Amino acid sequence: MRIEKQRYTERFGSVKINDVQKVLELDSGRKAAMPLKEAIAVDKIEEDVIKDFEEKMAIVIPIKNEKLKLFEGVITGVPHECLIIVVSNSERKEVDRFKMERDTLNQFCHFTQRKALIIHQKDPVITRALVQAGYADLLDEHGKTVRDGKSEGMVIGLLVAMLMGKEYVGFVDADNYFPGSVWEYVRCYAAGFSIAQSPYTMVRILWRYKPKTSGEVYFRKWGRVSETTNKCMNSLISAKTGFETDIIKTANAGEHAMSMKLAQILPYASGYAVEPQEIISLCEDYGGVLPTANQKVARDGIEIFQIESRNPHFHEEKGTEHLRKMLLQGLSTIYQSPLCDDETKRMITRELVVQRALKRGEVPARPHINRPPHEVNIKGFIDFMAERLDSYSALKEE
């Protein structure tokens, strides 16, 4: 695989945000020495290196009532070396969609001899494991079951990946029509980790195109929600540095991955606020404006890579209300940050009113934030789940 070298890096305290690097070649051929002039501008990541990182990586797929054909395509796109962890919040009443998802994954693993785990977000065993860990943040107001929300599913997947001893964790949405794009995303994760200098690394995917269909296919560059959230997050950073920037281009990146060391120290906002909150939290904790959360992490530094894929991202359309909900929750993380200046707050409320996600005079509510995993008793979760994990395996030993 060949990708562009980092051409520009914006520094916000201990956080290094690399500008977008484009994928130049998906398959760079057999291992061979690179000419010096090429090495100046291009990173060539050998296939063995990519596979080494994939073996250390779990791919978490949060899913809720998606079409089974889409789900089947997504799991086929995950490279063979990766551990698949599916966390479902699908219906189980009139039609047991979770059982259908499990059957689909079981059949896939049977024929491909893959290792995978599938867990329902509302499983009472998961609730008991979280109680053992003192992680009530993920539970509803009654403390009886895990809250609804994509973020909560991601954190459950992250904890299970830790239990399985993985060093990296990646996230992929379950509504992707192109299995080939899933395959590319995971390779991009591996490529980013391979060139990182810090143990605290995040790789975020920028879709090359997000096609829309209206009689014919139009390859749109930006989604409306992404464009707005990027603009507001860049405004927040610009206000603190005094230099206008457009460095953030992946504020809403559902497809992203982290080293486990970074994943353990991040708080996770509930619902669709989770991806923007990750960047906001890093800027708050390690940006040098507010007190530093961890001096060792600050010394090592945090690297954020933004990699533009070659495959377009064509996913299930869920309507205007869904987009408004995503926009409101994502922008609330910026608005409620202690870093946010008055001008950026006005920009956010203006955008939300225009998009009819907020009424005039209202302000975005503070999102629910789940504590970082390192602040809870992770060992309690792991010990409780270890002896029960086999029941979640999609391919049990004969």
Order of alpha helices (4+ residues) and beta strands (2+ residues): beta-beta-beta-beta-alpha-beta-alpha-beta-alpha-beta-alpha-beta-alpha-alpha-beta-alpha-beta-beta-beta-alpha-beta-alpha-beta-alpha-alpha-beta-alpha-alpha-beta-alpha
